[in-house]
Amino acid sequence: MHRSHRLKKNEQFQAVFQRGSSAANKQFVLYTAKQEGRAAFRAGISVSKKIGNAVIRNRVKRLIREAVARLETVIPPGLDLVIIARPGVESMTLEAIEQSLLHVMKRAKVIKQAPVHNGKRG
């Protein structure tokens, strides 16, 4: 996931929370909001202190960023996403995180079908 595709500021997160809709599964809560005129989607990741210490939280964020990067071909442009990790995600593998994100994106009606790839990015 490219740096320009990230939500970083609190105001950006709050705008998605206020204007968007949400969907959830056991591992993630996903907020989505349309952002007209944007050439790509943007995503923000939130991992609370309930997940673990800083090392574990940063590892979870890296895995989520990689999973989003693998799914970026199926995420439509002009969309802002906020991904909130729930406790239990720290023990998941990259593939499991990717499948769980795919599931919650389908529930949120962000994507319609599963992507076809060989597990490699790019």
CYANA upper distance limits for C-alpha pairs under 8 A (distance plus 0.5 A):
  1 MET  CA      5 HIS  CA      7.10
  1 MET  CA      6 ARG  CA      8.32
  1 MET  CA     65 ARG  CA      6.61
  1 MET  CA     66 GLU  CA      7.27
  1 MET  CA     68 VAL  CA      7.08
  1 MET  CA     69 ALA  CA      5.00
  1 MET  CA     72 GLU  CA      8.16
  2 HIS  CA      6 ARG  CA      7.80
  4 SER  CA     42 ARG  CA      8.21
  5 HIS  CA     40 ALA  CA      7.60
  5 HIS  CA     41 PHE  CA      6.79
  5 HIS  CA     42 ARG  CA      4.81
  5 HIS  CA     43 ALA  CA      6.74
  6 ARG  CA     42 ARG  CA      5.57
  6 ARG  CA     43 ALA  CA      5.39
  6 ARG  CA     44 GLY  CA      6.09
  7 LEU  CA     12 GLN  CA      6.71
  7 LEU  CA     13 PHE  CA      7.37
  7 LEU  CA     42 ARG  CA      6.58
  7 LEU  CA     43 ALA  CA      5.96
  7 LEU  CA     44 GLY  CA      5.02
  7 LEU  CA     45 ILE  CA      8.44
  7 LEU  CA     80 ASP  CA      8.48
  7 LEU  CA     82 VAL  CA      8.47
  8 LYS  CA     12 GLN  CA      7.47
  8 LYS  CA     13 PHE  CA      8.09
  8 LYS  CA     44 GLY  CA      7.04
  9 LYS  CA     13 PHE  CA      7.15
 10 ASN  CA     14 GLN  CA      6.59
 11 GLU  CA     15 ALA  CA      6.60
 12 GLN  CA     16 VAL  CA      7.08
 13 PHE  CA     17 PHE  CA      6.84
 13 PHE  CA     44 GLY  CA      7.75
 13 PHE  CA     82 VAL  CA      7.42
 14 GLN  CA     18 GLN  CA      6.58
 15 ALA  CA     19 ARG  CA      6.46
 15 ALA  CA     20 GLY  CA      8.29
 16 VAL  CA     20 GLY  CA      5.62
 16 VAL  CA     31 TYR  CA      7.22
 16 VAL  CA     32 THR  CA      6.94
 16 VAL  CA     33 ALA  CA      5.97
 16 VAL  CA     80 ASP  CA      7.30
 16 VAL  CA     81 LEU  CA      7.86
 16 VAL  CA     82 VAL  CA      7.71
 17 PHE  CA     21 SER  CA      7.95
 17 PHE  CA     31 TYR  CA      7.09
 19 ARG  CA     33 ALA  CA      6.67
 20 GLY  CA     31 TYR  CA      6.66
 20 GLY  CA     32 THR  CA      5.58
 20 GLY  CA     33 ALA  CA      4.65
 20 GLY  CA     34 LYS  CA      7.89
 21 SER  CA     31 TYR  CA      6.03
 21 SER  CA     32 THR  CA      6.00
 21 SER  CA     33 ALA  CA      7.14
 22 SER  CA     29 VAL  CA      7.46
 22 SER  CA     30 LEU  CA      5.96
 22 SER  CA     31 TYR  CA      4.79
 22 SER  CA     32 THR  CA      6.80
 22 SER  CA    108 ALA  CA      7.25
 23 ALA  CA     29 VAL  CA      6.41
 23 ALA  CA     30 LEU  CA      5.81
 23 ALA  CA     31 TYR  CA      7.12
 23 ALA  CA    104 VAL  CA      6.99
 23 ALA  CA    105 MET  CA      8.33
 23 ALA  CA    107 ARG  CA      6.77
 23 ALA  CA    108 ALA  CA      5.66
 24 ALA  CA     28 PHE  CA      6.20
 24 ALA  CA     29 VAL  CA      4.77
 24 ALA  CA     30 LEU  CA      6.48
 24 ALA  CA    104 VAL  CA      6.39
 24 ALA  CA    107 ARG  CA      8.07
 24 ALA  CA    108 ALA  CA      8.48
 25 ASN  CA     29 VAL  CA      7.08
 25 ASN  CA    100 SER  CA      8.27
 25 ASN  CA    103 HIS  CA      8.29
 25 ASN  CA    104 VAL  CA      6.48
 26 LYS  CA     86 ARG  CA      7.82
 27 GLN  CA     85 ALA  CA      6.62
 27 GLN  CA     86 ARG  CA      5.57
 27 GLN  CA     87 PRO  CA      7.57
 27 GLN  CA     88 GLY  CA      7.26
 27 GLN  CA     89 VAL  CA      6.32
 27 GLN  CA    100 SER  CA      7.49
 28 PHE  CA     83 ILE  CA      7.12
 28 PHE  CA     84 ILE  CA      6.04
 28 PHE  CA     85 ALA  CA      5.29
 28 PHE  CA     86 ARG  CA      6.03
 28 PHE  CA    100 SER  CA      8.15
 28 PHE  CA    101 LEU  CA      7.74
 28 PHE  CA    104 VAL  CA      7.71
 29 VAL  CA     83 ILE  CA      6.45
 29 VAL  CA     84 ILE  CA      5.56
 29 VAL  CA     85 ALA  CA      7.17
 29 VAL  CA     86 ARG  CA      8.00
 29 VAL  CA    104 VAL  CA      8.12
 30 LEU  CA     81 LEU  CA      7.29
 30 LEU  CA     82 VAL  CA      6.24
 30 LEU  CA     83 ILE  CA      5.33
 30 LEU  CA     84 ILE  CA      6.90
 30 LEU  CA    104 VAL  CA      7.40
 30 LEU  CA    105 MET  CA      7.92
 30 LEU  CA    108 ALA  CA      8.02
 31 TYR  CA     81 LEU  CA      6.15
 31 TYR  CA     82 VAL  CA      5.55
 31 TYR  CA     83 ILE  CA      7.15
 32 THR  CA     79 LEU  CA      7.32
 32 THR  CA     80 ASP  CA      6.16
 32 THR  CA     81 LEU  CA      5.21
 32 THR  CA     82 VAL  CA      7.09
 32 THR  CA    108 ALA  CA      8.32
 33 ALA  CA     79 LEU  CA      6.35
 33 ALA  CA     80 ASP  CA      5.73
 33 ALA  CA     81 LEU  CA      7.24
 34 LYS  CA     78 GLY  CA      6.55
 34 LYS  CA     79 LEU  CA      5.23
 34 LYS  CA     80 ASP  CA      6.78
 35 GLN  CA     78 GLY  CA      5.32
 35 GLN  CA     79 LEU  CA      5.79
 35 GLN  CA     80 ASP  CA      6.94
 36 GLU  CA     78 GLY  CA      6.02
 36 GLU  CA     79 LEU  CA      8.33
 37 GLY  CA     78 GLY  CA      6.87
 38 ARG  CA     77 PRO  CA      7.18
 38 ARG  CA     78 GLY  CA      5.12
 38 ARG  CA     79 LEU  CA      8.33
 39 ALA  CA     77 PRO  CA      6.23
 39 ALA  CA     78 GLY  CA      6.59
 40 ALA  CA     76 PRO  CA      7.98
 40 ALA  CA     77 PRO  CA      4.70
 40 ALA  CA     78 GLY  CA      6.06
 40 ALA  CA     79 LEU  CA      7.87
 41 PHE  CA     75 ILE  CA      7.70
 41 PHE  CA     76 PRO  CA      7.17
 41 PHE  CA     77 PRO  CA      5.10
 41 PHE  CA     78 GLY  CA      5.65
 41 PHE  CA     79 LEU  CA      5.20
 41 PHE  CA     80 ASP  CA      6.25
 41 PHE  CA     81 LEU  CA      8.12
 42 ARG  CA     78 GLY  CA      8.39
 42 ARG  CA     79 LEU  CA      6.91
 42 ARG  CA     80 ASP  CA      5.32
 42 ARG  CA     81 LEU  CA      6.65
 43 ALA  CA     80 ASP  CA      6.28
 43 ALA  CA     81 LEU  CA      5.03
 43 ALA  CA     82 VAL  CA      6.14
 43 ALA  CA     83 ILE  CA      7.81
 44 GLY  CA     81 LEU  CA      6.69
 44 GLY  CA     82 VAL  CA      5.15
 44 GLY  CA     83 ILE  CA      6.63
 45 ILE  CA     61 LYS  CA      7.31
 45 ILE  CA     64 ILE  CA      8.25
 45 ILE  CA     82 VAL  CA      6.32
 45 ILE  CA     83 ILE  CA      5.34
 45 ILE  CA     84 ILE  CA      6.49
 45 ILE  CA     85 ALA  CA      8.27
 46 SER  CA     61 LYS  CA      8.35
 46 SER  CA     82 VAL  CA      7.94
 46 SER  CA     83 ILE  CA      6.67
 46 SER  CA     84 ILE  CA      5.24
 46 SER  CA     85 ALA  CA      6.86
 47 VAL  CA     51 ILE  CA      7.35
 47 VAL  CA     57 ARG  CA      6.69
 47 VAL  CA     60 VAL  CA      8.15
 47 VAL  CA     61 LYS  CA      7.59
 47 VAL  CA     84 ILE  CA      6.59
 47 VAL  CA     85 ALA  CA      5.77
 47 VAL  CA     86 ARG  CA      8.01
 48 SER  CA     57 ARG  CA      8.13
 48 SER  CA     85 ALA  CA      7.93
 48 SER  CA     86 ARG  CA      8.45
 49 LYS  CA     53 ASN  CA      7.28
 49 LYS  CA     54 ALA  CA      8.46
 49 LYS  CA     57 ARG  CA      8.09
 50 LYS  CA     87 PRO  CA      6.99
 51 ILE  CA     56 ILE  CA      7.98
 51 ILE  CA     57 ARG  CA      6.97
 51 ILE  CA     86 ARG  CA      7.65
 51 ILE  CA     87 PRO  CA      5.61
 51 ILE  CA     88 GLY  CA      7.75
 51 ILE  CA     89 VAL  CA      8.18
 51 ILE  CA     90 GLU  CA      7.19
 52 GLY  CA     56 ILE  CA      6.16
 52 GLY  CA     57 ARG  CA      6.58
 52 GLY  CA     90 GLU  CA      8.35
 53 ASN  CA     57 ARG  CA      6.70
 54 ALA  CA     58 ASN  CA      6.51
 55 VAL  CA     59 ARG  CA      6.75
 56 ILE  CA     60 VAL  CA      6.71
 56 ILE  CA     90 GLU  CA      7.31
 57 ARG  CA     61 LYS  CA      6.75
 57 ARG  CA     90 GLU  CA      8.14
 58 ASN  CA     62 ARG  CA      6.70
 59 ARG  CA     63 LEU  CA      6.75
 60 VAL  CA     64 ILE  CA      6.67
 60 VAL  CA     89 VAL  CA      7.86
 60 VAL  CA     90 GLU  CA      6.50
 61 LYS  CA     65 ARG  CA      6.60
 62 ARG  CA     66 GLU  CA      6.71
 63 LEU  CA     67 ALA  CA      6.65
 63 LEU  CA     94 LEU  CA      6.30
 63 LEU  CA     97 ILE  CA      7.97
 64 ILE  CA     68 VAL  CA      6.64
 64 ILE  CA     94 LEU  CA      8.20
 64 ILE  CA     97 ILE  CA      7.32
 64 ILE  CA     98 GLU  CA      8.06
 65 ARG  CA     69 ALA  CA      6.64
 66 GLU  CA     70 ARG  CA      6.77
 66 GLU  CA     94 LEU  CA      8.34
 67 ALA  CA     71 LEU  CA      6.86
 67 ALA  CA     94 LEU  CA      7.22
 67 ALA  CA     95 GLU  CA      8.23
 67 ALA  CA     97 ILE  CA      7.26
 67 ALA  CA     98 GLU  CA      5.39
 67 ALA  CA    101 LEU  CA      8.26
 68 VAL  CA     72 GLU  CA      6.43
 68 VAL  CA     98 GLU  CA      7.88
 68 VAL  CA    101 LEU  CA      8.46
 69 ALA  CA    121 ARG  CA      7.63
 70 ARG  CA     98 GLU  CA      8.44
 70 ARG  CA    119 GLY  CA      8.29
 70 ARG  CA    120 LYS  CA      7.86
 70 ARG  CA    121 ARG  CA      5.89
 70 ARG  CA    122 GLY  CA      8.01
 71 LEU  CA     75 ILE  CA      7.10
 71 LEU  CA     98 GLU  CA      8.35
 71 LEU  CA    102 LEU  CA      8.37
 71 LEU  CA    115 PRO  CA      7.75
 73 THR  CA    115 PRO  CA      8.37
 74 VAL  CA    111 ILE  CA      7.07
 74 VAL  CA    115 PRO  CA      6.94
 75 ILE  CA    110 VAL  CA      7.33
 75 ILE  CA    111 ILE  CA      6.86
 76 PRO  CA    110 VAL  CA      7.90
 76 PRO  CA    111 ILE  CA      8.10
 85 ALA  CA     89 VAL  CA      7.18
 88 GLY  CA     92 MET  CA      8.04
 89 VAL  CA     97 ILE  CA      8.03
 92 MET  CA     96 ALA  CA      6.41
 92 MET  CA     97 ILE  CA      6.81
 93 THR  CA     97 ILE  CA      6.72
 94 LEU  CA     98 GLU  CA      6.62
 95 GLU  CA     99 GLN  CA      6.73
 96 ALA  CA    100 SER  CA      6.61
 97 ILE  CA    101 LEU  CA      6.58
 98 GLU  CA    102 LEU  CA      6.62
 99 GLN  CA    103 HIS  CA      6.67
100 SER  CA    104 VAL  CA      6.80
101 LEU  CA    105 MET  CA      6.53
102 LEU  CA    106 LYS  CA      6.73
102 LEU  CA    114 ALA  CA      7.76
103 HIS  CA    107 ARG  CA      6.84
104 VAL  CA    108 ALA  CA      6.68
105 MET  CA    109 LYS  CA      6.62
105 MET  CA    110 VAL  CA      5.73
105 MET  CA    111 ILE  CA      6.55
106 LYS  CA    110 VAL  CA      6.46
106 LYS  CA    111 ILE  CA      5.87
106 LYS  CA    112 LYS  CA      6.69
106 LYS  CA    113 GLN  CA      8.05
